[in-house]
Amino acid sequence: MGFHFRFGPGDLLRCRFSLSPRWETQEAVRVLLSPHRQAYHLPWLRQAREAADKLDLRPLWLLMPRSGHHPDFLSPPPLGPSVTFEEEIARVRAADPEAAREDLRLSLVCTPGALESAAGQRMMADPARAVRELADLTERAWQALVEPHWPRLRALLEADILFHSRRLAAGGLEALFDGLHPDLRWHGESDTLTIERPAHHHRALDGQGLLLMPSAFVWPQVVGGYDPPWQPTLVYPARGVGGLWTAPAGPAPRALARLLGAVRADVLCALDEPASTTVLAHRLGLAPSTVSAHLGVLHAAGLLVSARHGRQVLYERTPLALALTAREPAAR
């Protein structure tokens, strides 16, 4: 039993990572509906509840069965490593109405009474209008629930991709899948990735490869999905989600601040996970130009390394910087 991805020779070369603000919006809406997903997101929930109360999210919730199909046209797999919400929602709005009708039906039948409900019948009667209204509602949910927190979320997702990309480079697919989620099993003898599930489903990748996508809001689950013609996709919980909403650790150690200067030391200490200039500027409340200048000095001094991911350049501390940023022990 389980959800099986079968790799062919070409698929082994076509695994790629991406992140999706549209997917995070969908799953943020689902978190509001699912108490078992809320443990790590309580600070966000306290802010999001007020914003969510001003939205009528019931049409989206109707298409989120406890188990079963979620409409693929509402969350198409991203085409590049780092896409914007605007790019993604444009693809949703461009969905073919007749294909969307069947997609909606497959989702509605997974919830008893949903297809026969007034909202379900309205979607079936005019799928073009349903596509427009669901896209509009998703955009409002993005603006209210996710966009204000996107720099923090994006930093988490980019750091996860950087970590697992290195794991893939060092140990191959077996090492990669072994560390993504406890429900995943890689069977090297058959080149098959299995998600442990009570039901059985088989998907041959057929040369499309597998899209790997970290998510903050999908925790604690791992999700495999998309039927043809969509690219097969695996969505897994991002590393570090438990600390996503925690406050910064505090000012840099005093000795380090005297050595580097207070602001430059704060920039270095803020890099607990790899991050971009924009994310650090948002985190520290500084101008991006100021952060960029300090990053350049720290990089030249051998305290940082950088790596490009999509449109972003991520900075990460070197072993020397890790030693310098160790927190001072508490006074006795």
C-alpha positions as CSV (number, residue, x, y, z in Angstrom):
1,M,0.0,0.0,0.0
2,G,1.1,3.6,-0.4
3,F,1.6,6.4,-3.0
4,H,4.3,5.2,-5.4
5,F,6.4,7.4,-7.7
6,R,8.2,5.2,-10.2
7,F,11.4,6.8,-11.7
8,G,12.8,6.0,-15.2
9,P,16.4,6.7,-16.3
10,G,15.6,10.3,-17.4
11,D,13.7,11.1,-14.2
12,L,16.7,10.6,-12.0
13,L,18.2,13.6,-13.8
14,R,15.1,15.8,-13.6
15,C,14.4,16.2,-9.9
16,R,14.2,19.9,-9.0
17,F,13.3,22.1,-6.1
18,S,10.9,25.0,-6.0
19,L,8.9,27.1,-3.6
20,S,5.4,28.4,-4.1
21,P,3.7,31.4,-2.4
22,R,0.4,30.2,-3.9
23,W,0.8,26.8,-2.3
24,E,1.6,28.4,1.1
25,T,-1.6,30.4,0.7
26,Q,-3.6,27.3,0.1
27,E,-2.1,25.5,3.0
28,A,-2.4,28.5,5.3
29,V,-6.2,28.5,4.6
30,R,-6.2,24.7,5.3
31,V,-4.4,25.3,8.7
32,L,-7.3,27.5,9.8
33,L,-9.6,24.5,9.2
34,S,-7.3,21.8,10.6
35,P,-6.5,21.9,14.4
36,H,-3.9,19.1,14.0
37,R,-1.8,21.4,11.8
38,Q,-1.8,24.4,14.2
39,A,0.7,23.5,16.9
40,Y,3.7,25.3,15.3
41,H,1.7,28.2,14.0
42,L,-0.1,29.7,17.1
43,P,1.6,33.1,16.9
44,W,0.6,33.4,13.3
45,L,-2.9,32.1,14.1
46,R,-3.4,34.9,16.7
47,Q,-2.9,37.4,13.9
48,A,-4.5,35.5,11.1
49,R,-7.8,34.8,12.8
50,E,-8.9,38.5,12.7
51,A,-7.9,38.8,9.0
52,A,-9.6,35.5,8.2
53,D,-12.8,36.5,9.8
54,K,-13.1,39.3,7.2
55,L,-12.9,36.7,4.4
56,D,-15.5,34.1,3.5
57,L,-13.2,31.1,3.0
58,R,-16.0,28.5,2.8
59,P,-15.7,28.1,-1.0
60,L,-12.0,27.1,-0.6
61,W,-12.7,24.9,2.4
62,L,-15.4,23.1,0.5
63,L,-12.6,21.9,-1.9
64,M,-10.3,20.7,0.9
65,P,-11.7,17.2,1.8
66,R,-10.2,15.4,4.8
67,S,-8.9,12.9,2.3
68,G,-9.1,12.8,-1.4
69,H,-8.6,15.2,-4.3
70,H,-7.8,18.9,-4.2
71,P,-8.4,20.7,-7.6
72,D,-5.0,20.7,-9.4
73,F,-5.9,23.8,-11.4
74,L,-6.0,25.8,-8.1
75,S,-2.4,25.0,-7.3
76,P,-0.4,24.2,-10.5
77,P,3.2,23.1,-9.9
78,P,5.5,26.2,-10.2
79,L,7.4,26.3,-13.5
80,G,10.6,27.7,-12.1
81,P,12.7,27.6,-8.9
82,S,11.3,30.8,-7.5
83,V,8.0,32.2,-8.8
84,T,5.9,35.1,-7.6
85,F,2.3,34.9,-6.4
86,E,1.3,37.1,-9.3
87,E,2.8,34.6,-11.8
88,E,1.1,31.7,-10.1
89,I,-2.4,33.2,-9.8
90,A,-2.3,34.2,-13.5
91,R,-2.0,30.5,-14.3
92,V,-5.0,29.8,-12.1
93,R,-7.0,32.4,-13.9
94,A,-6.1,30.9,-17.2
95,A,-7.5,27.5,-16.4
96,D,-9.7,25.9,-19.0
97,P,-13.3,26.0,-17.6
98,E,-14.3,22.5,-18.8
99,A,-11.2,20.9,-17.3
100,A,-11.8,22.9,-14.1
101,R,-15.3,21.5,-13.9
102,E,-14.1,17.9,-13.8
103,D,-11.3,18.9,-11.3
104,L,-13.9,20.5,-9.1
105,R,-16.3,17.5,-9.3
106,L,-13.5,15.1,-8.3
107,S,-12.8,17.2,-5.2
108,L,-16.5,17.8,-4.3
109,V,-17.4,14.1,-4.3
110,C,-14.7,13.5,-1.7
111,T,-16.8,15.4,0.9
112,P,-20.3,14.0,1.6
113,G,-23.0,16.4,0.5
114,A,-20.5,18.9,-1.0
115,L,-21.5,18.2,-4.7
116,E,-25.2,18.5,-3.9
117,S,-24.8,21.7,-1.8
118,A,-25.8,25.1,-3.2
119,A,-22.2,26.2,-3.5
120,G,-21.2,23.0,-5.2
121,Q,-24.0,23.2,-7.7
122,R,-23.1,26.8,-8.4
123,M,-19.5,25.8,-9.3
124,M,-20.7,23.0,-11.5
125,A,-23.2,25.2,-13.3
126,D,-20.7,27.9,-14.3
127,P,-17.1,26.7,-14.0
128,A,-15.7,29.8,-15.7
129,R,-17.2,32.0,-12.9
130,A,-16.0,29.5,-10.3
131,V,-12.4,29.8,-11.6
132,R,-12.6,33.6,-11.4
133,E,-14.2,33.7,-7.9
134,L,-11.8,31.1,-6.5
135,A,-8.8,32.9,-7.9
136,D,-10.1,36.2,-6.5
137,L,-10.6,34.6,-3.1
138,T,-7.2,33.0,-3.1
139,E,-5.6,36.4,-3.9
140,R,-7.4,38.0,-1.0
141,A,-6.3,35.2,1.3
142,W,-2.7,35.7,0.1
143,Q,-2.8,39.4,0.8
144,A,-4.4,39.0,4.2
145,L,-2.8,35.8,5.6
146,V,0.5,35.2,3.9
147,E,2.0,38.2,2.1
148,P,2.7,40.2,5.4
149,H,4.8,37.2,6.5
150,W,6.3,36.2,3.2
151,P,9.9,37.4,3.8
152,R,10.1,35.2,6.9
153,L,8.4,32.2,5.2
154,R,10.5,32.5,2.1
155,A,13.7,32.6,4.2
156,L,12.7,29.3,5.8
157,L,11.9,27.7,2.5
158,E,15.0,28.9,0.7
159,A,17.2,27.6,3.6
160,D,15.5,24.2,3.4
161,I,16.1,24.0,-0.3
162,L,19.8,24.9,0.1
163,F,20.2,22.3,2.8
164,H,18.6,19.5,0.8
165,S,20.3,20.4,-2.4
166,R,23.6,19.9,-0.7
167,R,22.4,16.6,0.7
168,L,21.4,15.5,-2.8
169,A,24.8,16.5,-4.2
170,A,26.6,14.7,-1.4
171,G,24.6,11.4,-1.1
172,G,22.2,11.2,-4.1
173,L,18.5,10.5,-4.0
174,E,18.7,7.9,-1.2
175,A,20.3,10.4,1.2
176,L,17.9,13.1,0.1
177,F,14.7,11.1,0.6
178,D,15.9,9.6,3.8
179,G,15.9,13.0,5.4
180,L,12.7,14.6,4.0
181,H,10.0,12.9,6.0
182,P,9.5,9.7,8.1
183,D,6.7,8.5,5.8
184,L,9.0,8.4,2.7
185,R,10.8,5.2,1.6
186,W,13.3,5.0,-1.3
187,H,13.5,1.6,-3.0
188,G,16.7,1.7,-5.0
189,E,16.2,-1.7,-6.5
190,S,13.1,-0.6,-8.3
191,D,13.8,3.2,-8.4
192,T,10.6,3.9,-6.6
193,L,9.7,6.5,-4.0
194,T,6.9,5.5,-1.7
195,I,4.8,7.6,0.7
196,E,3.3,5.3,3.3
197,R,-0.5,5.6,2.9
198,P,-3.4,3.2,3.6
199,A,-4.6,3.6,0.0
200,H,-2.7,2.5,-3.1
201,H,-1.8,4.8,-6.0
202,H,0.9,4.5,-8.6
203,R,2.4,7.3,-10.8
204,A,5.1,6.7,-13.4
205,L,7.1,9.9,-13.8
206,D,7.5,9.3,-17.5
207,G,10.5,11.6,-18.0
208,Q,9.0,14.6,-16.2
209,G,11.1,14.1,-13.1
210,L,9.9,15.0,-9.6
211,L,9.3,18.5,-8.3
212,L,10.3,18.8,-4.6
213,M,8.6,21.6,-2.7
214,P,9.1,22.5,1.0
215,S,6.2,24.0,2.8
216,A,5.8,25.7,6.2
217,F,2.0,25.0,6.5
218,V,1.8,21.4,5.2
219,W,3.4,20.1,8.5
220,P,3.1,17.4,9.8
221,Q,2.1,15.7,6.5
222,V,3.9,15.0,3.3
223,V,1.8,15.3,0.2
224,G,2.3,13.6,-3.2
225,G,0.1,14.6,-6.0
226,Y,-0.9,15.9,-9.4
227,D,-2.2,13.6,-12.1
228,P,-1.2,14.0,-15.8
229,P,-0.5,16.4,-17.4
230,W,0.8,18.1,-14.3
231,Q,4.4,17.5,-13.2
232,P,4.5,14.9,-10.4
233,T,5.2,16.8,-7.1
234,L,6.2,16.0,-3.6
235,V,5.4,18.6,-0.9
236,Y,7.1,18.1,2.5
237,P,7.5,20.1,5.8
238,A,10.3,22.5,5.7
239,R,13.1,22.2,8.2
240,G,13.0,24.5,11.1
241,V,9.2,25.1,11.1
242,G,9.2,24.7,14.9
243,G,11.1,28.0,15.2
244,L,9.4,29.9,12.4
245,W,7.5,32.3,14.5
246,T,9.9,32.7,17.4
247,A,11.4,36.0,18.2
248,P,15.1,36.7,17.3
249,A,17.6,35.4,19.8
250,G,18.6,38.9,20.9
251,P,21.6,41.2,20.3
252,A,25.0,39.9,19.3
253,P,27.5,38.9,21.9
254,R,29.1,42.0,23.4
255,A,32.6,41.0,22.5
256,L,31.6,40.4,18.9
257,A,29.9,43.7,18.7
258,R,33.1,45.4,20.0
259,L,35.1,43.5,17.3
260,L,32.9,44.1,14.3
261,G,30.6,46.9,15.3
262,A,27.1,46.4,16.6
263,V,25.2,46.5,13.3
264,R,27.6,44.2,11.5
265,A,27.6,41.8,14.4
266,D,23.8,41.7,14.4
267,V,23.8,40.9,10.7
268,L,26.1,38.0,11.2
269,C,24.1,36.7,14.2
270,A,20.8,37.0,12.2
271,L,22.1,34.3,9.8
272,D,21.0,31.3,11.9
273,E,19.7,29.9,8.5
274,P,20.9,31.0,5.0
275,A,19.1,34.2,4.0
276,S,19.0,36.9,1.3
277,T,19.7,40.6,1.7
278,T,16.0,41.4,1.5
279,V,15.1,38.9,4.2
280,L,17.8,40.1,6.6
281,A,16.8,43.8,6.0
282,H,13.2,42.9,6.9
283,R,14.4,40.8,9.9
284,L,16.6,43.5,11.3
285,G,14.6,46.6,10.3
286,L,17.5,48.0,8.2
287,A,17.7,49.4,4.7
288,P,18.6,46.7,2.1
289,S,21.6,48.9,1.0
290,T,22.9,49.0,4.6
291,V,22.6,45.2,4.9
292,S,24.2,44.6,1.5
293,A,27.2,46.7,2.5
294,H,27.7,44.8,5.7
295,L,27.3,41.4,4.0
296,G,30.0,42.4,1.5
297,V,32.5,43.2,4.2
298,L,31.7,40.0,6.1
299,H,32.0,38.0,2.9
300,A,35.3,39.5,2.1
301,A,36.6,38.7,5.6
302,G,35.8,35.0,5.2
303,L,32.9,35.0,7.6
304,L,30.2,34.3,5.0
305,V,29.7,32.2,1.8
306,S,27.1,32.9,-0.8
307,A,25.1,30.8,-3.2
308,R,22.5,31.7,-5.8
309,H,19.0,30.2,-5.6
310,G,16.7,31.3,-8.4
311,R,16.6,35.1,-8.2
312,Q,18.0,35.2,-4.7
313,V,21.6,35.2,-3.4
314,L,21.6,33.5,0.0
315,Y,24.4,34.1,2.6
316,E,25.5,31.6,5.1
317,R,28.0,31.7,8.0
318,T,31.4,29.9,7.7
319,P,32.7,27.7,10.5
320,L,34.8,30.6,11.8
321,A,31.6,32.8,11.9
322,L,29.8,30.0,13.7
323,A,32.4,30.0,16.4
324,L,32.4,33.8,16.7
325,T,28.6,34.0,17.0
326,A,28.3,31.4,19.8
327,R,26.3,33.0,22.6
328,E,28.0,34.0,25.8
329,P,27.1,31.8,28.8
330,A,24.6,33.3,31.2
331,A,26.1,35.0,34.2
332,R,26.0,33.1,37.5
